[in-house]
């Protein structure tokens, strides 16, 4: 009982408003049964809450030494009030919800007192409540990751604001120092906004589309990724396209110079075929591959109907031409296994030098195992 009173005492000294917030965030709607000691739980939360903010008040004095700042998406604390007079001279990376950097109090801090900020990750920018321009030094960023609808961001990168649906009058936005971009689209036509961007220094681009096609959505028929890369005249080293629509897949067949790593995860509307690997096997008159001659790493996944022998042929053709792959990653979980071949083909691919990995081959292994067991039955 004495121990329990020691835990309960701090709770009684806190204002009711703070207690209600602590209880809300600690219980998260959970029903407490009779075997749970609610005062004990709340008092522990109070202790942690006090310790966290005591530590924060100490740490904030050294904000000029911070190199990274992460603000959790559920945070509702007035963090900018506590940081308004602080320096961020060493801050290099920021990760937060977009709503945190639309606050006017963030403008002076991030746009004028973070000279070394280069990397930013924003989430939930497509939330209807987030319609203001994020206060960030966009011109100095070299790495952005947007787990959001990019259209909202680009529509607010210009002044004065424009109609959210009137894309035809948008100007091109140039991010001259951008080296790395990773963008998650929540719709198949999300990549249309790439038509309004130019990134001449871009080296790594990762794009992910929604896995599910929203009901009633129009079929996508754009080639926005190719136009972005052609307009930017950048020397791309790494390209990742996940859940990529069929039309945007065409950019992977372009004769990119300098592209060293390609990752493609296709959708089921246009699955992979033998022709995709045969195209990468073609050798031009000068003895080099017709497509992606500089490619060293190739990763491919998604639905398809192709033979393992065709994959082996592509690998061997490029090696014979003097342009071998250093890494091959193949995910065959969603392919037509009967057409692909037997498990011995998987083993042949897996033993390619210098490095080849095959995933999703358990179906083939089990199928061949059953066949062998049936052959042994007298």
C-alpha positions as CSV (number, residue, x, y, z in Angstrom):
1,X,0.0,0.0,0.0
2,X,2.9,2.4,0.8
3,X,4.4,1.7,-2.6
4,X,1.0,2.3,-4.3
5,X,0.6,5.7,-2.5
6,X,4.0,6.7,-3.7
7,X,2.9,6.1,-7.3
8,X,-0.5,7.8,-6.8
9,X,0.8,10.9,-5.1
10,X,2.3,12.6,-8.3
11,X,-1.0,12.1,-10.1
12,X,-2.9,14.0,-7.4
13,X,-0.7,17.0,-7.9
14,X,-1.3,17.3,-11.7
15,X,-4.1,19.5,-13.1
16,X,-7.1,17.6,-14.3
17,X,-6.6,18.8,-17.9
18,X,-3.1,17.2,-18.0
19,X,-4.5,14.0,-16.4
20,X,-7.2,13.7,-19.0
21,X,-4.7,14.0,-21.8
22,X,-2.4,11.4,-20.2
23,X,-5.2,9.0,-19.7
24,X,-6.4,9.5,-23.3
25,X,-2.9,8.7,-24.8
26,X,-2.1,5.8,-22.3
27,X,-5.4,3.9,-22.7
28,X,-6.1,4.5,-26.4
29,X,-9.6,3.3,-25.9
30,X,-8.7,0.1,-24.1
31,X,-11.1,-1.4,-21.6
32,X,-9.5,-2.0,-18.2
33,X,-10.7,-5.1,-16.5
34,X,-10.7,-5.7,-12.7
35,X,-7.2,-7.2,-12.7
36,X,-5.6,-4.0,-14.0
37,X,-4.6,-1.4,-11.4
38,X,-5.6,1.8,-13.2
39,X,-4.0,4.2,-10.7
40,X,-0.7,2.3,-11.0
41,X,-0.8,2.5,-14.8
42,X,-1.6,6.3,-14.8
43,X,1.0,7.1,-12.3
44,X,3.7,5.3,-14.3
45,X,2.7,7.4,-17.3
46,X,2.9,10.5,-15.3
47,X,6.4,9.6,-14.2
48,X,7.6,8.9,-17.8
49,X,5.8,12.1,-19.0
50,X,7.7,14.2,-16.4
51,X,11.0,12.5,-17.2
52,X,10.6,13.0,-20.9
53,X,9.9,16.7,-20.7
54,X,12.6,17.3,-18.1
55,X,15.1,15.6,-20.5
56,X,13.7,17.6,-23.5
57,X,14.2,20.9,-21.7
58,X,17.8,20.0,-21.2
59,X,18.3,18.8,-24.7
60,X,16.8,21.8,-26.3
61,X,19.6,23.9,-25.0
62,X,21.9,22.0,-27.4
63,X,19.7,22.3,-30.5
64,X,22.7,23.9,-32.3
65,X,24.4,20.5,-32.2
66,X,21.4,18.5,-33.5
67,X,22.0,16.8,-36.9
68,X,18.6,15.1,-37.1
69,X,15.1,15.9,-35.8
70,X,12.1,13.4,-35.9
71,X,8.7,14.6,-34.9
72,X,6.2,11.8,-34.7
73,X,3.1,12.1,-36.8
74,X,0.7,11.9,-33.8
75,X,2.5,14.6,-31.8
76,X,0.2,17.5,-30.8
77,X,2.7,19.3,-28.6
78,X,3.6,22.9,-29.1
79,X,7.1,22.0,-30.0
80,X,7.9,25.1,-32.1
81,X,7.1,27.3,-29.0
82,X,9.9,25.6,-27.2
83,X,12.3,25.9,-30.1
84,X,11.5,29.4,-31.4
85,X,14.6,31.0,-30.0
86,X,17.0,28.2,-30.7
87,X,19.7,27.7,-33.4
88,X,19.7,24.7,-35.8
89,X,23.0,25.4,-37.4
90,X,23.9,21.6,-37.7
91,X,20.5,20.2,-38.6
92,X,20.8,18.0,-41.6
93,X,17.7,15.8,-41.6
94,X,14.1,16.4,-40.7
95,X,11.3,13.8,-40.5
96,X,7.7,14.8,-39.6
97,X,4.1,15.1,-40.6
98,X,3.5,17.8,-43.2
99,X,1.1,19.5,-40.8
100,X,4.1,20.2,-38.4
101,X,5.9,22.4,-41.0
102,X,2.9,24.4,-42.2
103,X,2.8,26.1,-38.8
104,X,3.9,29.7,-39.1
105,X,6.1,29.3,-36.1
106,X,8.1,26.7,-38.1
107,X,8.8,29.2,-40.9
108,X,11.5,31.3,-39.2
109,X,13.1,28.3,-37.6
110,X,13.5,26.1,-40.8
111,X,13.7,28.7,-43.5
112,X,16.3,31.0,-41.9
113,X,18.0,29.0,-39.1
114,X,18.7,25.6,-40.6
115,X,21.4,26.4,-43.3
116,X,22.6,22.7,-43.5
117,X,19.2,21.1,-43.8
118,X,19.4,18.8,-46.8
119,X,17.2,15.8,-46.2
120,X,13.4,15.9,-45.5
121,X,10.8,13.2,-45.1
122,X,7.1,14.3,-45.1
123,X,4.1,12.1,-44.5
124,X,0.3,12.6,-44.9
125,X,0.5,15.7,-47.0
126,X,-2.6,14.6,-48.8
127,X,-4.7,15.0,-45.6
128,X,-7.5,17.4,-46.4
129,X,-6.6,19.5,-43.3
130,X,-3.1,20.2,-44.7
131,X,-3.5,22.7,-47.5
132,X,-0.8,25.2,-46.6
133,X,2.6,25.4,-48.1
134,X,5.2,23.5,-45.9
135,X,7.8,26.0,-44.6
136,X,11.0,24.4,-45.8
137,X,14.2,25.7,-47.6
138,X,13.3,23.7,-50.8
139,X,16.1,25.2,-52.9
140,X,18.8,23.7,-50.7
141,X,17.3,20.2,-50.3
142,X,19.2,17.3,-51.8
143,X,17.0,14.4,-50.5
144,X,13.3,14.3,-50.2
145,X,10.9,11.5,-49.4
146,X,7.2,12.1,-49.7
147,X,4.8,9.5,-48.4
148,X,1.9,11.4,-49.7
149,X,0.2,12.9,-52.8
150,X,2.8,15.0,-54.5
151,X,0.3,17.1,-56.3
152,X,-0.6,18.9,-53.1
153,X,3.0,19.9,-52.5
154,X,3.7,21.1,-56.1
155,X,0.4,23.1,-56.2
156,X,1.7,25.0,-53.2
157,X,5.3,25.4,-54.4
158,X,4.1,28.4,-56.5
159,X,2.6,31.7,-55.5
160,X,-0.1,32.9,-55.7
161,X,-2.1,29.6,-55.0
162,X,-3.9,28.0,-57.8
163,X,-7.1,25.9,-58.1
164,X,-6.3,22.4,-56.7
165,X,-7.7,20.8,-59.9
166,X,-6.3,23.3,-62.5
167,X,-3.0,21.6,-63.4
168,X,-2.8,23.0,-66.9
169,X,-1.6,26.4,-65.7
170,X,1.1,25.1,-63.4
171,X,4.7,26.3,-64.0
172,X,7.7,24.0,-63.9
173,X,9.4,23.8,-60.5
174,X,13.1,23.4,-60.6
175,X,14.9,21.7,-57.7
176,X,18.5,22.1,-58.9
177,X,20.3,20.5,-56.0
178,X,18.0,17.5,-55.5
179,X,20.0,14.3,-55.6
180,X,17.6,11.7,-54.2
181,X,13.8,11.6,-54.4
182,X,11.4,8.9,-53.1
183,X,7.7,9.5,-53.7
184,X,4.7,7.4,-52.8
185,X,1.6,8.1,-55.0
186,X,-1.9,7.2,-53.6
187,X,-3.4,7.0,-57.1
188,X,-2.3,5.6,-60.5
189,X,-2.4,9.1,-62.1
190,X,-0.4,10.6,-59.3
191,X,2.8,10.6,-61.4
192,X,1.2,13.2,-63.7
193,X,2.4,15.9,-61.4
194,X,6.0,15.0,-62.5
195,X,5.4,16.9,-65.6
196,X,5.8,20.1,-63.6
197,X,9.2,19.2,-62.0
198,X,12.8,19.5,-63.2
199,X,15.7,18.0,-61.2
200,X,18.9,18.3,-63.2
201,X,21.1,16.8,-60.5
202,X,18.9,13.9,-59.7
203,X,20.8,10.6,-59.2
204,X,18.4,8.3,-57.4
205,X,14.6,8.1,-58.0
206,X,12.2,5.8,-56.3
207,X,8.5,5.9,-57.1
208,X,5.8,3.7,-55.6
209,X,2.2,3.7,-56.8
210,X,-0.9,2.5,-54.8
211,X,-1.1,-1.3,-54.8
212,X,-4.9,-1.3,-55.3
213,X,-6.6,0.6,-58.1
214,X,-9.4,2.8,-56.6
215,X,-12.9,2.0,-57.8
216,X,-14.0,4.2,-60.7
217,X,-10.5,5.4,-61.4
218,X,-9.6,6.2,-65.0
219,X,-7.0,4.0,-66.7
220,X,-3.5,5.6,-66.6
221,X,-1.8,6.1,-70.0
222,X,0.9,8.6,-69.3
223,X,4.7,8.5,-69.6
224,X,5.5,11.1,-67.0
225,X,8.6,9.5,-65.6
226,X,10.3,9.4,-69.0
227,X,9.4,13.0,-69.6
228,X,10.8,14.1,-66.2
229,X,14.1,12.3,-66.8
230,X,14.4,13.6,-70.4
231,X,13.6,17.2,-69.4
232,X,16.0,17.2,-66.5
233,X,18.9,15.8,-68.5
234,X,20.1,14.2,-65.2
235,X,22.5,11.3,-65.0
236,X,20.4,8.8,-63.0
237,X,22.2,6.1,-61.2
238,X,19.4,4.3,-59.4
239,X,15.7,3.9,-60.5
240,X,13.1,2.0,-58.5
241,X,9.5,1.6,-59.8
242,X,7.1,-0.3,-57.5
243,X,3.6,-1.2,-58.5
244,X,4.3,0.7,-61.7
245,X,1.5,1.2,-64.2
246,X,2.1,-0.4,-67.6
247,X,2.6,2.9,-69.4
248,X,5.3,4.1,-67.0
249,X,7.2,0.9,-67.4
250,X,8.3,2.0,-70.8
251,X,10.9,4.3,-69.3
252,X,12.8,1.2,-68.1
253,X,13.3,0.3,-71.7
254,X,15.0,3.6,-72.5
255,X,18.7,3.6,-73.4
256,X,19.7,5.3,-70.2
257,X,23.4,6.1,-69.9
258,X,24.8,5.8,-66.5
259,X,21.9,3.9,-64.9
260,X,23.5,1.2,-62.7
261,X,20.7,-0.1,-60.6
262,X,17.1,-0.9,-61.8
263,X,14.3,-2.2,-59.6
264,X,10.9,-3.0,-61.1
265,X,7.8,-4.4,-59.4
266,X,5.0,-4.7,-62.0
267,X,1.2,-4.8,-61.6
268,X,-1.1,-7.6,-62.9
269,X,-2.5,-5.4,-65.7
270,X,0.5,-6.0,-67.9
271,X,2.6,-8.9,-66.4
272,X,6.2,-9.7,-67.2
273,X,6.9,-11.8,-70.3
274,X,9.9,-13.4,-72.0
275,X,10.0,-10.3,-74.2
276,X,11.1,-8.2,-71.2
277,X,14.2,-10.3,-70.7
278,X,14.9,-10.8,-74.4
279,X,15.0,-7.0,-74.9
280,X,17.7,-6.8,-72.2
281,X,19.6,-9.6,-74.0
282,X,19.8,-7.8,-77.3
283,X,23.3,-6.8,-78.4
284,X,24.0,-3.9,-80.7
285,X,26.4,-3.7,-83.6
286,X,29.3,-2.3,-81.4
287,X,29.0,-5.4,-79.1
288,X,27.3,-3.6,-76.2
289,X,23.7,-4.2,-74.9
290,X,21.1,-2.2,-76.7
291,X,19.4,-1.3,-73.4
292,X,20.9,-0.2,-70.1
293,X,24.5,-1.0,-71.0
294,X,25.7,0.4,-67.7
295,X,23.3,-1.6,-65.5
296,X,25.0,-3.6,-62.8
297,X,22.1,-4.4,-60.4
298,X,18.8,-5.7,-61.6
299,X,15.8,-6.5,-59.4
300,X,12.4,-7.6,-60.7
301,X,9.2,-8.8,-59.1
302,X,5.5,-9.1,-59.7
303,X,3.1,-11.2,-61.8
304,X,4.5,-12.7,-65.0
305,X,4.7,-15.5,-67.5
306,X,8.2,-16.1,-68.5
307,X,10.7,-19.0,-68.5
308,X,13.7,-19.3,-66.2
309,X,15.7,-20.2,-69.2
310,X,15.0,-16.8,-70.7
311,X,16.3,-15.1,-67.5
312,X,19.5,-17.3,-67.8
313,X,19.9,-16.3,-71.4
314,X,19.7,-12.6,-70.6
315,X,22.3,-13.0,-67.9
316,X,24.7,-15.0,-70.1
317,X,24.3,-12.7,-73.1
318,X,25.3,-9.6,-71.1
319,X,28.2,-11.4,-69.6
320,X,29.4,-12.7,-72.9
321,X,29.3,-9.1,-74.3
322,X,31.5,-7.9,-71.5
323,X,28.7,-6.1,-69.6
324,X,27.8,-8.6,-66.7
325,X,25.4,-8.0,-63.9
326,X,26.9,-7.8,-60.5
327,X,23.6,-8.5,-58.7
328,X,20.4,-10.2,-60.0
329,X,17.3,-10.4,-57.7
330,X,14.3,-12.3,-59.0
331,X,11.0,-12.7,-57.1
332,X,8.9,-15.5,-58.8
333,X,6.2,-15.9,-56.2
334,X,3.5,-14.5,-58.6
335,X,4.7,-15.9,-61.9
336,X,3.2,-18.9,-63.8
337,X,5.3,-21.6,-62.2
338,X,4.3,-24.3,-64.7
339,X,5.7,-22.1,-67.5
340,X,8.7,-20.9,-65.6
341,X,10.4,-24.4,-65.4
342,X,11.5,-26.8,-62.7
343,X,13.3,-26.2,-59.4
344,X,16.6,-27.1,-61.0
345,X,16.3,-23.9,-63.1
346,X,15.9,-21.9,-59.9
347,X,19.1,-23.5,-58.6
348,X,21.0,-22.6,-61.8
349,X,19.9,-19.0,-61.5
350,X,20.8,-18.9,-57.8
351,X,24.3,-20.1,-58.5
352,X,25.1,-17.5,-61.1
353,X,28.2,-15.4,-60.3
354,X,28.9,-13.0,-58.7
355,X,25.5,-12.8,-57.0
356,X,22.0,-13.9,-57.8
357,X,19.0,-14.2,-55.4
358,X,15.7,-15.9,-56.1
359,X,12.6,-15.4,-53.8
360,X,9.2,-16.9,-53.8
361,X,10.4,-20.3,-55.1
362,X,8.7,-22.4,-52.4
363,X,5.9,-23.3,-54.7
364,X,8.2,-24.8,-57.3
365,X,10.2,-26.6,-54.6
366,X,7.0,-28.2,-53.2
367,X,5.7,-29.1,-56.6
368,X,8.9,-30.9,-57.6
369,X,9.1,-32.6,-54.3
370,X,5.6,-34.0,-54.6
371,X,6.4,-35.3,-58.1
372,X,9.5,-37.1,-56.8
373,X,7.5,-38.6,-54.0
374,X,4.9,-39.9,-56.4
375,X,7.6,-41.4,-58.7
376,X,8.9,-43.4,-55.7
377,X,5.6,-44.9,-54.9
378,X,5.5,-48.5,-56.2
